[in-house]
Amino acid sequence: MRKTLFILFILLLNIAFSQAIYFRHLTLKDELSQLSVMSIYQDEIGRMWFGTLEGLCMYDGEQITIHKPESTNETGILGNDNRYIVGDRQGNIYFNSDFSFIRYNICTQQFKCLKKENVDAITSYNNAIYLAVKDTIYIFSKRYHLYI
């Protein structure tokens, strides 16, 4: 009996201090560029970034902003295919777009192409950004914008 009361007490305590999780499904009606989301990233501000095959989408909790190719210049997104998104938790979001390596600065809200071709994948681990370029893996140096 004592054991049963203890378990019941623990369960009630757990229910009392649990937090509700809010989840909202985003669809094409919410202006998501495509239903096939290839990657998801949450930035420091709490916005959700979705990489799709038809652009990069940013959801701020109320609306979706879609970033699609404007032109093939140094500051714009170079393509639709956005499969990998990572961040450095210092105000930069990195992603690949049609095999290019792109940085988005949260503070200035500017895109910059850091490498134009052959970037197959990107990931981050221990505050480092890794790029897979053809058959080689590079570490991106944020300070010098070099590939080691």
Secondary structure, 3 states (H helix, E strand, C coil): CHHHHHHHHHHHHHHHHCCCCCCCCCCHHHCCCCCCEEEEEECCCCCEEEEECCEEEEECCCCEEEECCCCCCCCCCCCCCCCCEEECCCCEEEEEECCEEEEEECCCCEEEEEECCCEEEEEEECCEEEEEECCEEEEEECCCCEEC
